[in-house]
Amino acid sequence: MKIKVGVFFGGKSVEHEVSIITAIQAIENIDKEKYDIIPIYIAKDNKMYCGKLVGDINQYKNIEKLIKTSSQVTLAQKYNKVVLMKCNKKFFENSIYDYIDIAFPIVHGTNVEDGTLQGYLKMFNIPYVGCDVISSSCGMDKYVCKCVLKENNIPVLDCKCFTVKEYNENAEKIINELEKEISYPMIVKPVNLGSSVGIQIAKKQEELEDAIENAFTYSKKILIEKAIKNLKEVNCSVVGDYEFAEASECEEPVKTDEILSFSDKYLSGGKKTGGTKSMNSGVLKLPADITKEVKQKIQELSLKTFKALGCSGVIRIDFIIDQDSNSIYVNEVNTIPGSLSFHLWKATNLEYKDLLNKLIDLSMKRNREEKNTIYSFDSNILAQNFSNGLKGLKGK
């Protein structure tokens, strides 16, 4: 009997549409001789849907119509299985849409990639592909990620981080501190978004204030760091787990402006997004135009980053190189990269189908290991007499 893989995609995220494309690409390439695929679409209101048309990319031109022809579902544990229960079943219908053996989250951005979906899946004790809750949330929060990497002697740019409340209360003070400690040009980023959403460069105070206001529309916490003038960006992917991991070939994004934009990544040359074409492959140099020594250094830092964050599955690390000083910095970690970075692995002689097989195998391995770990045990605490109240119980 084939293993049933539930592919989760979409979600309440600014990267909703990118997730749909990544997921459909993966669905087209998963080994159908080994796995039965159940596409599970998460709408922007976080409701989940299954149906015959959910795995068809063309149906997402009219999502409202797709939802009307699909079944809203939710996960439940029944008959020792994780099942997809119909939320609005008709009287004569079976209440169970189907069941899944493995969950494959192919989601991007806040509310899904940041550990939210991973934590939900973990509650059902089901194997799920990719990073766990902690590494997912850490990778999504740019400031927390910088702190962890810095603690592990991995080079990152210094930054300032503050909330919208702090800025509203002390805007003038914060601007003065930024100008003194970082100086122009600066780059302003929402702390927990990807795909270059909400990111701007500021070269003077007016631009800085505008960039801060814009970033706060996407996140209540932002970070600001020095913008490197003579910049080269290089990306590298890693696949594996805590026991063994390997780094991919390196790629170099091609920008149309000072920073790589959402349009550069997904709209400029990335229109052919079928199963064999990466979304942003039209705006990449692959391999990157770097020396053998720089490539080796980036691959080493990629593996070190993967280990420091406790990652699993496939991730992509985005690096920046200051070409004036030849300094290399980790810029961002993508715990579920667009297109799952399959083009980087294809360039490393690993076909997409084989990459997907490896990711599913890693999820089952982790699930087996977790079953041998003690997370709870029986005790007689509830048999005690609580007539004197519960105060101080934990410390007794």
C-alpha positions in Angstrom: 0.0 0.0 0.0 1.3 3.5 -0.9 2.2 6.0 1.8 -0.3 8.9 1.9 1.4 12.3 1.9 -0.7 15.4 2.7 0.9 18.4 1.1 -0.1 21.6 3.0 0.2 25.0 1.2 -1.1 28.5 1.1 -1.9 30.1 4.5 -2.4 33.5 6.0 0.8 35.0 4.6 2.0 37.6 2.2 3.8 34.7 0.4 0.5 32.8 -0.1 0.7 32.7 -3.9 4.4 31.7 -3.9 3.5 28.8 -1.6 0.9 27.6 -4.0 3.4 27.5 -6.9 6.1 25.8 -4.8 3.6 23.1 -3.7 2.1 22.3 -7.1 5.7 22.0 -8.5 6.5 19.5 -5.7 3.2 17.6 -6.2 4.1 17.2 -9.9 7.5 15.7 -9.0 6.8 13.5 -6.0 7.3 9.8 -6.8 3.8 8.5 -7.5 4.9 4.9 -7.4 5.7 5.3 -3.7 3.2 7.9 -2.5 -0.4 8.9 -2.9 -0.6 12.7 -2.7 -3.4 14.6 -1.0 -3.2 18.4 -1.7 -4.4 20.4 1.3 -5.0 24.1 0.5 -4.9 26.6 3.4 -6.9 29.7 2.5 -6.0 33.1 3.6 -8.5 32.8 6.5 -6.6 29.6 7.6 -9.5 27.2 6.7 -8.2 24.0 5.0 -9.7 22.6 1.8 -9.4 19.3 -0.1 -10.9 18.3 -3.5 -10.2 16.9 -6.9 -9.2 20.4 -8.2 -7.1 21.6 -5.3 -3.9 20.2 -6.9 -4.5 22.0 -10.3 -2.6 25.3 -10.5 -5.0 26.7 -13.1 -7.9 26.6 -10.6 -6.1 29.3 -8.4 -7.0 31.9 -11.0 -10.4 31.9 -9.3 -9.8 30.8 -5.7 -13.3 31.7 -4.6 -14.8 29.3 -7.1 -12.2 26.6 -6.2 -13.3 26.8 -2.5 -17.0 26.4 -3.4 -16.2 23.2 -5.2 -13.9 21.8 -2.5 -14.5 20.2 1.0 -13.4 22.2 4.1 -11.5 19.8 6.3 -9.7 19.7 9.6 -7.3 17.2 11.1 -8.4 14.7 13.7 -7.0 11.5 15.2 -9.3 8.5 14.6 -8.8 4.8 14.2 -5.1 5.3 15.0 -4.8 7.5 11.9 -4.6 11.2 11.3 -7.7 11.9 9.2 -9.1 14.8 7.3 -12.6 15.4 8.8 -15.2 17.2 6.7 -16.3 20.4 8.5 -19.6 20.8 6.6 -20.6 17.3 5.4 -24.0 16.6 4.1 -26.2 14.1 5.9 -25.5 11.2 3.6 -21.8 11.8 3.3 -18.9 10.1 5.0 -17.5 12.4 7.6 -13.9 11.5 6.7 -12.5 12.9 3.5 -9.3 10.8 3.7 -6.3 10.1 6.0 -2.6 11.0 5.7 0.5 9.2 6.9 2.9 12.1 6.5 2.5 15.8 6.4 4.6 17.9 3.9 4.3 21.6 4.8 5.2 23.6 1.7 4.4 27.1 3.0 6.2 30.4 3.2 6.1 33.3 5.6 4.4 34.4 8.8 1.6 32.2 10.4 2.8 29.0 8.6 6.5 28.7 8.0 7.4 30.3 11.4 6.6 27.1 13.4 2.8 27.7 13.6 1.9 24.9 11.2 4.7 22.7 12.5 3.4 23.0 16.0 -0.1 22.1 14.9 1.1 19.0 13.0 3.3 17.9 16.0 0.2 17.8 18.2 -1.0 14.9 16.0 2.2 12.9 16.3 2.4 12.7 12.6 5.7 12.7 10.7 6.2 16.1 9.0 8.8 17.2 6.5 11.3 19.9 7.3 12.4 22.0 10.2 10.8 21.6 13.6 9.0 24.2 15.6 12.0 25.9 17.2 14.2 26.0 14.1 11.3 27.2 12.0 10.4 30.1 14.3 14.1 31.0 14.8 14.7 31.0 11.1 11.7 33.3 10.5 12.6 35.9 13.1 15.6 37.7 11.5 16.7 39.3 14.8 16.5 36.0 16.8 18.3 34.2 14.0 21.1 36.8 14.0 21.5 36.4 17.8 21.8 32.6 17.5 24.3 32.8 14.6 26.4 35.4 16.3 26.6 33.2 19.5 27.9 30.5 17.2 30.6 32.7 15.7 28.8 32.9 12.3 29.2 36.3 10.7 26.1 38.5 10.5 25.7 42.3 10.1 25.1 44.2 13.3 21.6 45.7 13.6 19.1 47.6 15.6 15.7 46.1 16.4 12.6 47.8 17.9 8.8 47.5 18.0 6.2 49.9 16.7 5.4 50.9 20.3 9.0 51.8 21.0 9.2 53.8 17.8 6.0 55.7 18.4 7.1 56.6 21.9 10.7 57.6 21.0 10.9 58.1 17.2 13.3 61.0 17.3 15.6 59.3 19.7 15.6 56.1 17.7 16.4 58.0 14.4 19.3 59.8 16.1 20.7 56.5 17.4 20.4 54.9 14.0 22.2 57.8 12.3 24.9 57.7 14.9 25.5 53.9 15.3 24.7 52.6 11.8 24.7 55.7 9.5 23.4 55.9 5.9 22.7 54.0 3.7 20.6 51.7 5.9 18.4 48.8 5.0 15.0 48.5 6.8 13.3 45.1 7.1 10.2 43.6 8.8 11.6 41.1 11.3 9.6 38.1 10.2 8.9 38.2 6.4 10.5 36.7 3.4 10.5 37.2 -0.4 12.0 40.7 0.1 8.5 42.0 1.1 8.6 45.4 3.0 12.4 45.9 2.6 13.7 49.3 1.6 17.0 51.2 1.5 17.3 54.6 3.1 20.0 57.1 2.2 18.6 60.1 4.2 16.3 60.8 7.1 13.2 61.3 5.1 13.7 58.0 3.3 14.4 56.2 6.6 11.2 57.5 8.2 9.2 56.3 5.1 10.9 52.9 5.1 10.2 52.4 8.8 6.5 53.3 8.4 6.3 50.9 5.4 8.0 48.0 7.3 5.6 48.5 10.2 2.6 47.8 7.9 4.0 44.2 7.6 5.3 43.6 11.1 5.1 45.1 14.5 8.9 44.6 15.0 11.6 45.6 12.5 15.3 45.6 12.2 17.7 48.1 10.6 21.3 47.3 9.5 24.0 48.9 7.4 23.4 48.7 3.6 26.5 47.4 1.9 27.3 49.6 -1.1 29.4 47.2 -3.2 27.3 44.1 -2.7 27.1 40.6 -4.1 24.4 38.2 -3.1 25.0 34.4 -3.1 22.6 31.7 -2.0 23.3 28.1 -0.9 21.0 25.3 0.1 21.5 22.5 2.7 19.7 19.2 3.0 20.0 16.8 5.9 19.5 16.6 9.6 21.6 16.8 12.8 23.5 13.6 11.9 24.5 14.4 8.3 23.9 17.4 6.0 25.4 18.5 2.7 25.6 21.8 0.9 24.5 22.5 -2.7 25.9 24.5 -5.6 25.8 28.2 -5.1 23.6 30.7 -7.1 23.9 34.4 -7.6 20.6 36.4 -7.8 20.6 39.2 -10.4 19.0 42.5 -9.2 17.2 45.2 -11.2 17.8 47.7 -8.3 19.9 48.1 -5.2 18.1 45.2 -3.5 16.6 42.0 -4.8 12.9 42.6 -4.9 9.8 40.5 -4.9 9.4 41.3 -8.6 13.0 40.2 -9.3 12.4 36.9 -7.6 9.0 35.9 -9.0 7.9 38.3 -11.8 11.1 39.0 -13.9 11.8 35.9 -15.9 10.0 33.6 -13.5 6.7 33.2 -15.3 7.4 29.7 -16.5 6.7 28.0 -13.2 6.0 24.4 -14.3 7.3 21.3 -12.6 10.8 21.6 -14.1 11.3 25.4 -13.9 12.2 27.2 -10.7 10.2 30.4 -10.0 13.3 32.6 -10.0 15.6 30.7 -12.3 15.3 33.4 -14.9 17.1 35.9 -12.7 20.0 33.7 -11.4 23.6 33.0 -12.3 24.0 29.3 -11.6 26.7 28.6 -10.6 27.5 31.9 -8.9 30.3 34.1 -10.2 32.6 33.5 -7.3 36.0 31.9 -6.7 36.4 28.3 -5.6 37.6 29.6 -2.2 34.6 31.8 -1.7 32.2 29.0 -2.7 33.9 26.6 -0.2 33.6 29.2 2.6 29.9 29.8 1.8 29.2 26.0 1.8 31.0 25.7 5.2 29.1 28.6 6.7 25.8 27.1 5.3 26.4 23.8 7.1 27.4 25.6 10.3 24.2 27.7 10.1 22.1 24.6 9.5 23.6 22.9 12.6 23.4 26.0 14.8 19.7 26.4 14.2 19.0 22.7 14.5 17.4 22.5 11.0 16.1 19.5 9.2 15.0 18.8 5.6 16.0 21.4 3.1 16.8 25.1 3.7 18.4 27.9 1.8 20.8 30.4 3.3 21.2 33.8 1.6 24.6 35.4 1.9 25.9 38.9 1.2 29.4 39.7 0.3 31.0 43.1 0.8 33.2 43.3 -2.2 35.2 46.2 -0.8 36.4 44.2 2.2 35.7 40.6 0.8 33.7 40.0 4.0 30.9 37.3 3.9 27.8 37.5 6.0 24.7 35.3 6.5 21.8 37.5 5.5 18.7 35.3 5.9 17.7 31.8 6.5 14.7 30.3 4.5 13.5 27.1 6.3 11.1 26.3 3.4 12.7 27.9 0.4 10.8 28.8 -2.8 10.7 25.9 -5.2 12.4 24.0 -2.4 15.6 25.2 -4.1 15.4 22.1 -6.4 17.4 23.9 -9.1 20.3 24.2 -6.7 20.2 20.4 -6.1 19.7 19.6 -9.8 23.0 21.5 -10.3 24.5 19.3 -7.6 23.4 16.2 -9.5 20.3 15.5 -7.3 17.1 15.3 -9.2 13.9 16.8 -7.8 12.2 13.5 -7.3 15.2 12.2 -5.4 15.3 15.4 -3.3 11.6 14.9 -2.3 12.2 11.3 -1.5 15.1 12.3 0.8 13.0 14.9 2.6 10.2 12.4 3.3 12.7 9.8 4.5 14.2 12.4 6.9 10.8 13.2 8.3 10.1 9.5 9.0 13.5 9.1 10.6 12.8 12.0 13.0 9.4 10.6 13.9 10.9 7.2 14.7 13.5 8.9 17.0 10.8 11.0 18.7 8.8 7.9 19.5 11.8 6.6 21.5 12.0 9.9 23.5 10.1 10.2 26.8 7.9 13.3 26.8 5.5 12.5 29.6 5.1 10.0 32.4 2.4 8.9 34.8 2.4 10.3 38.4 0.1 10.4 41.4 -0.1 14.3 41.6 -3.8 14.3 40.9 -4.4 11.8 43.7 -3.2 14.2 46.3 -5.4 16.2 48.7 -5.7 19.7 47.4 -7.9 21.0 50.2 -5.3 23.5 51.1 -5.1 24.9 47.6 -2.4 24.6 44.9 -0.1 27.4 45.9 3.5 26.4 45.8 2.7 22.9 44.5 5.4 22.9 41.8 8.2 23.7 44.3 7.2 21.0 46.8 
